């Protein structure tokens, strides 16, 4: 209850949580609340590039599809990609970080050197290169993002594991003969969950942004998928006259990423008092 009260006093974090909740609701209820759910794939050339109006609050795109409906329907794809990528990156990075932080010898050093190599390269550039090799598709984009995001979890978990390795409860567990997997996954991992959750929350927003960039460059979602990044890419040939075509999908990306970042910053302030903002 005390943690909840502290969180509710953090206005930016609450705003971020509300935005995340809105994106989640749109992802779940999108097909039922979109004004024109058939516009996920249908075309209506007779109403193409209409400006915002009562019938089409966000206007229509180059194929006459309602942009509001496609923005709503695109929330599911954006959230699916980000959740899948972050979950897969955690599945790879967290165990590697636990092993590298707890064990000694060649294997931990090798894990951390490989991690350092990945972290030394800009994630977006590396993801673009991998997506180009794999071919344009949502699955290729998710795989490329996963292969470039796991090192962030490895680095965080490695640091937390090294900090906890010398704790008294670990010495006690070793003294009673507890196995290494039991120590790592049942005792060290629960004590390292806070920074993992923070990194995952921020990572969800960052993944939405990078996935949108891949879609914009033609290496992610393919037509007629209602993808935000793809919509911005398709709008380039109609600017500045059809300004609404790019504006509303772009705002959807901005708001979603901002929401996850604000929520992640708020969670970080709660779990790490050293980083807490003065109020």
Protein Blocks (a to p, Z undefined) as FASTA:
>chain_A
ZZmmmmmmmmmlmmmmmmmmmmmmmmmmmmmmpmblmlmmpccfklgoiacdfklmnopa
fkopafklmmmmmmmmmmmmmmmmmmmmmmmmmmmmmmmmmmgcjklmmmmmmmmmmmmp
cfklmmmmmmmmnopafklmmmmmmmmmmmmmmmmmmmmmmmmmmpmklmmmmmnopafk
lmmmmmmmmmmmmmmmmmmmmmmmmmmmmmmmmmmnopaccdfbdcfklmmmmmmmmcck
lmmlmmmmmmmmmmmmmmmmmmmmmmmmmmmmklpccZZ
